[in-house]
Amino acid sequence: MSLKKVFTAGIAATLLTSGAVLAEVDPNLPGYQRVAGISGNLSSIGSDTLNNMMTLWAEEFAKFYPNVNIQIQGAGSSTAPPALIEGTANLGPMSRAMRASEIRTFEDRHGYAPTEIPVAIDMVAVYVNKDNPIQGLSLPQVDAIFSATRACGYANDITTWGQVGLTGAWANRDITLYSRNAVSGTYGFFKENALCGGDFKSTINEQPGSSAVVRGVEQTINGIGYSGIGYKTSGVRVVPLAKEHGGQFAEANGENAVSGDYPLARFLYVYANANPTTGMAPLEREFFRMVLSKEGQEVVHRDGYVTLPASVAARFMKEKGLE
């Protein structure tokens, strides 16, 4: 499968025409206004990448509605669709879009599709140890490092740091691979977009969470791994990436995410069960309205992710009936 751009033409056009710089919170985002009569319980099951952000959103929401209780589990994106289908969760955070098969299963149970709401922009970062001097990698090189199939077209398998240009003591150092596990949306996203749909090497060290990947790279001088940009620590470096071998490296920052120059950018989503006839339940509706407000996007920024421009948030509010 050929490399798929994360931002389709429509998404990229929407973001690029917004006129907002995403490094900070768009000042045009409206503040959230509390409404009367909101109480009860919310349950969230899904993405590990979004786990901390969901917790921070729950804390922010509690400032407006102290009588609302929100329970959050973050085992991986693949746990969200079954929880929404079975009704064991109201909210399903996912670091990838639902697969067609997951949507069909939901539709078979409920008679309509789940409601998908993009809530933030993430960049899947390729991390190396802070002492690693690598200046950048192309996606075909990343594929040759992590995959057994090299579907992105790089000629040779890469197993040592010398094979990507490092010299001296680094030249003969074997590369140690850290990866999420298969239940993770980040795993699926990386497989599709960095490995061109190919297969991971059997030598990857699968980790149960995003922070565990980063910790592994911190503790292994010759390590490399991938995780959301929000998990960056002082013990690792984020490697600039080029879409094609020989191309220009792009830093993982908001501007490059929006322009499409950084090749591993994506939306983060929260899904809900909203009957199109009756609309979204008031409690879920107000949660999403808060997430897409100034206060909600300040949480996104604080957690290290890229915020939505006001025009994009307004578009999602209108499309999902949240106005």
PLY file of the C-alpha trace (Angstrom):
ply
format ascii 1.0
element vertex 323
property float x
property float y
property float z
element edge 322
property int vertex1
property int vertex2
end_header
0.00 0.00 0.00
1.33 3.43 -0.88
1.97 5.95 1.85
-1.30 7.63 2.82
-1.28 11.28 3.83
-2.85 11.79 7.21
-4.49 15.04 6.26
-6.72 14.46 3.28
-7.16 17.34 0.87
-10.36 18.41 2.58
-8.94 18.41 6.10
-5.76 20.16 5.04
-7.72 22.83 3.19
-9.92 23.43 6.21
-6.95 23.84 8.52
-4.81 25.88 6.18
-7.59 28.36 5.43
-8.37 28.85 9.10
-5.64 31.46 9.41
-4.77 30.31 12.93
-1.33 29.47 14.23
-1.77 26.23 16.14
1.20 26.52 18.49
-1.10 28.34 20.93
-4.80 28.46 21.68
-6.77 30.42 19.08
-8.00 33.62 20.83
-11.16 33.47 18.72
-12.34 30.29 20.40
-15.44 31.08 22.50
-15.39 30.53 26.26
-17.62 27.78 27.58
-20.91 28.87 29.13
-22.42 26.71 31.87
-26.01 25.55 31.38
-28.55 24.45 33.98
-29.70 20.91 34.69
-26.51 18.97 33.92
-25.67 16.10 36.28
-25.01 12.36 36.22
-22.25 9.95 35.26
-20.04 9.63 32.20
-17.82 6.69 31.37
-14.90 6.89 28.93
-13.16 3.80 27.53
-10.54 3.94 24.80
-7.24 5.48 23.77
-4.16 5.49 25.97
-2.86 8.48 24.00
-5.91 10.49 25.06
-6.03 9.16 28.63
-4.33 12.10 30.30
-6.20 14.64 28.19
-9.52 12.98 29.06
-8.58 13.22 32.73
-7.76 16.92 32.40
-11.00 17.54 30.50
-12.92 15.76 33.25
-11.30 18.03 35.83
-12.16 21.11 33.76
-15.72 19.91 33.25
-16.08 19.39 37.01
-15.39 23.10 37.53
-18.63 23.81 35.67
-20.55 20.76 36.87
-19.27 19.50 40.23
-22.09 16.94 40.44
-20.95 15.10 37.30
-18.78 12.03 37.80
-16.55 10.85 34.94
-14.81 7.45 34.97
-11.90 7.02 32.52
-10.13 3.89 31.25
-7.33 4.14 28.68
-6.29 0.66 27.53
-6.18 1.46 23.81
-8.27 2.77 20.92
-9.53 -0.68 19.94
-11.38 -0.92 23.26
-13.57 2.10 22.44
-15.88 0.69 19.72
-16.97 -2.42 21.72
-17.61 -0.26 24.79
-19.82 2.12 22.80
-21.57 -0.75 21.05
-22.34 -2.53 24.32
-23.19 0.67 26.16
-20.51 0.27 28.83
-19.14 3.72 27.93
-20.65 7.05 26.83
-17.39 8.33 25.37
-14.89 6.49 23.18
-11.59 8.37 22.76
-9.54 7.09 19.82
-6.20 8.08 18.36
-7.35 6.81 14.95
-10.59 6.92 13.06
-12.93 3.99 13.52
-12.48 1.24 10.96
-15.31 0.49 8.54
-15.82 -2.89 10.23
-16.20 -1.23 13.64
-18.72 1.26 12.26
-20.70 -1.56 10.62
-20.84 -3.49 13.90
-22.09 -0.38 15.68
-24.70 0.22 12.96
-25.86 -3.40 13.15
-26.54 -2.95 16.87
-27.96 0.58 16.93
-29.28 1.27 13.44
-27.10 4.35 12.86
-23.41 5.27 12.81
-21.44 6.46 15.85
-20.80 10.19 16.14
-17.17 11.09 15.46
-15.81 14.35 16.88
-12.20 15.45 16.22
-10.97 17.08 19.42
-7.25 17.85 18.88
-4.33 17.40 16.52
-1.52 15.01 17.39
1.81 14.23 15.85
3.15 10.72 16.21
6.78 11.38 17.06
9.75 9.13 16.42
11.80 9.28 19.62
15.48 8.54 20.20
17.58 8.82 23.33
18.56 12.40 24.19
22.23 11.57 23.49
21.56 10.24 20.00
22.91 12.76 17.42
20.72 11.69 14.46
19.58 14.81 12.58
16.64 13.32 10.75
15.15 10.27 9.06
13.03 9.71 5.98
9.86 7.66 6.28
11.37 4.93 4.06
14.26 4.73 6.55
11.83 4.60 9.47
10.03 1.78 7.67
13.32 -0.09 7.10
14.14 0.30 10.81
10.79 -0.91 12.19
9.37 -3.24 9.55
10.21 -6.64 8.13
8.60 -5.83 4.78
10.05 -2.40 3.76
6.81 -1.60 1.91
7.82 2.08 1.64
10.57 1.09 -0.80
13.87 1.45 1.06
16.41 -0.93 -0.48
18.05 -2.38 2.62
17.09 -3.49 6.10
18.39 -1.11 8.77
19.62 -2.64 12.03
22.48 -0.36 13.14
22.82 3.39 13.63
25.75 3.46 11.21
23.34 2.53 8.41
21.59 5.89 8.83
24.81 7.88 8.83
26.03 7.92 12.42
29.76 7.51 12.91
32.28 6.83 15.66
30.97 4.90 18.63
27.46 4.96 17.12
28.36 3.26 13.85
28.13 -0.33 15.07
25.42 0.13 17.69
22.43 -2.11 17.08
19.07 -0.34 17.03
16.63 -1.36 19.79
12.98 -0.97 18.81
10.13 0.11 21.09
6.52 -0.06 19.90
2.95 0.09 21.14
0.93 -3.13 21.11
-1.68 -4.11 18.55
-4.68 -2.86 20.57
-3.30 0.68 20.25
-4.58 3.14 17.67
-1.07 4.58 17.52
0.25 1.14 16.56
-2.28 0.94 13.73
-1.63 4.50 12.60
2.15 3.96 12.55
1.78 0.66 10.70
-0.40 2.28 8.05
1.45 5.57 7.61
5.08 4.92 8.55
5.34 1.29 7.42
3.14 1.77 4.33
0.85 -0.96 5.64
3.71 -3.41 6.13
4.51 -5.67 9.06
6.53 -4.87 12.15
9.73 -6.76 12.83
9.47 -9.58 15.34
12.22 -7.88 17.39
10.09 -4.92 18.48
9.61 -4.48 22.22
5.85 -4.01 22.53
4.76 -1.73 25.36
1.32 -1.47 26.99
1.24 2.34 26.96
2.64 5.40 25.20
4.64 6.56 28.21
6.24 3.10 28.47
7.58 3.46 24.92
9.21 6.77 25.80
10.63 5.37 29.05
12.18 2.50 27.12
13.92 4.91 24.75
15.04 7.06 27.69
16.69 4.06 29.31
18.29 2.62 26.15
20.95 4.73 24.47
20.51 2.94 21.14
16.71 2.85 21.38
14.08 4.23 19.03
10.32 4.27 19.44
7.16 6.09 18.45
4.43 7.73 20.50
2.24 10.82 20.59
4.01 14.16 20.84
2.38 14.80 24.20
4.58 12.12 25.78
7.88 13.88 25.08
10.25 14.07 28.07
13.67 15.55 28.70
15.23 12.11 28.27
14.38 11.80 24.58
14.68 13.70 21.32
12.04 13.94 18.60
13.53 13.10 15.21
12.63 15.42 12.29
11.09 13.41 9.44
10.98 13.64 5.65
8.18 12.13 3.60
10.54 10.82 0.95
14.13 9.70 1.10
16.35 12.67 0.27
13.55 15.11 1.09
13.61 17.99 3.55
13.25 17.11 7.22
10.31 18.65 9.07
10.16 19.23 12.82
7.16 17.93 14.73
5.41 21.23 15.44
1.96 22.71 14.96
2.79 24.66 11.81
4.21 21.58 10.08
1.27 19.47 11.23
-1.23 21.84 9.64
0.76 22.35 6.44
1.22 18.61 6.01
5.02 18.94 5.99
5.25 16.74 9.07
4.15 13.37 7.67
2.80 11.71 10.83
0.13 14.20 11.92
-3.41 13.11 12.73
-6.65 14.11 14.38
-7.50 12.70 17.77
-11.16 11.74 18.18
-13.80 11.11 20.80
-16.77 9.02 19.65
-20.25 8.93 21.13
-23.55 7.15 20.64
-25.95 9.87 19.48
-29.24 8.86 17.90
-29.67 11.17 14.88
-33.42 11.38 15.53
-33.26 12.50 19.16
-29.79 14.06 19.16
-26.97 13.73 21.65
-27.83 13.37 25.33
-27.43 16.68 27.23
-24.54 15.49 29.43
-22.44 14.25 26.51
-23.41 17.30 24.47
-22.13 19.72 27.10
-18.91 17.73 27.53
-18.16 18.07 23.82
-19.11 21.75 23.81
-16.61 22.31 26.60
-13.89 20.30 24.81
-14.29 22.43 21.67
-14.31 25.69 23.65
-11.43 27.92 24.72
-11.20 26.12 28.07
-11.17 22.71 26.42
-8.52 23.62 23.89
-6.38 25.18 26.61
-6.29 21.67 28.08
-5.10 20.36 24.69
-2.29 22.91 24.63
-1.34 22.23 28.24
-1.12 18.51 27.53
1.35 19.09 24.69
-0.91 18.56 21.68
-1.94 20.91 18.88
-5.16 22.87 19.34
-7.99 23.30 16.85
-8.44 26.70 15.21
-11.68 28.47 16.12
-13.06 28.07 12.59
-12.42 24.33 12.63
-13.95 23.89 16.09
-16.99 25.89 14.94
-17.33 23.68 11.88
-17.34 20.54 14.03
-19.82 22.11 16.46
-22.22 22.82 13.59
-21.76 19.46 11.86
-22.37 17.50 15.07
-25.33 19.58 16.29
-23.47 21.01 19.28
-24.19 24.70 18.71
0 1
1 2
2 3
3 4
4 5
5 6
6 7
7 8
8 9
9 10
10 11
11 12
12 13
13 14
14 15
15 16
16 17
17 18
18 19
19 20
20 21
21 22
22 23
23 24
24 25
25 26
26 27
27 28
28 29
29 30
30 31
31 32
32 33
33 34
34 35
35 36
36 37
37 38
38 39
39 40
40 41
41 42
42 43
43 44
44 45
45 46
46 47
47 48
48 49
49 50
50 51
51 52
52 53
53 54
54 55
55 56
56 57
57 58
58 59
59 60
60 61
61 62
62 63
63 64
64 65
65 66
66 67
67 68
68 69
69 70
70 71
71 72
72 73
73 74
74 75
75 76
76 77
77 78
78 79
79 80
80 81
81 82
82 83
83 84
84 85
85 86
86 87
87 88
88 89
89 90
90 91
91 92
92 93
93 94
94 95
95 96
96 97
97 98
98 99
99 100
100 101
101 102
102 103
103 104
104 105
105 106
106 107
107 108
108 109
109 110
110 111
111 112
112 113
113 114
114 115
115 116
116 117
117 118
118 119
119 120
120 121
121 122
122 123
123 124
124 125
125 126
126 127
127 128
128 129
129 130
130 131
131 132
132 133
133 134
134 135
135 136
136 137
137 138
138 139
139 140
140 141
141 142
142 143
143 144
144 145
145 146
146 147
147 148
148 149
149 150
150 151
151 152
152 153
153 154
154 155
155 156
156 157
157 158
158 159
159 160
160 161
161 162
162 163
163 164
164 165
165 166
166 167
167 168
168 169
169 170
170 171
171 172
172 173
173 174
174 175
175 176
176 177
177 178
178 179
179 180
180 181
181 182
182 183
183 184
184 185
185 186
186 187
187 188
188 189
189 190
190 191
191 192
192 193
193 194
194 195
195 196
196 197
197 198
198 199
199 200
200 201
201 202
202 203
203 204
204 205
205 206
206 207
207 208
208 209
209 210
210 211
211 212
212 213
213 214
214 215
215 216
216 217
217 218
218 219
219 220
220 221
221 222
222 223
223 224
224 225
225 226
226 227
227 228
228 229
229 230
230 231
231 232
232 233
233 234
234 235
235 236
236 237
237 238
238 239
239 240
240 241
241 242
242 243
243 244
244 245
245 246
246 247
247 248
248 249
249 250
250 251
251 252
252 253
253 254
254 255
255 256
256 257
257 258
258 259
259 260
260 261
261 262
262 263
263 264
264 265
265 266
266 267
267 268
268 269
269 270
270 271
271 272
272 273
273 274
274 275
275 276
276 277
277 278
278 279
279 280
280 281
281 282
282 283
283 284
284 285
285 286
286 287
287 288
288 289
289 290
290 291
291 292
292 293
293 294
294 295
295 296
296 297
297 298
298 299
299 300
300 301
301 302
302 303
303 304
304 305
305 306
306 307
307 308
308 309
309 310
310 311
311 312
312 313
313 314
314 315
315 316
316 317
317 318
318 319
319 320
320 321
321 322
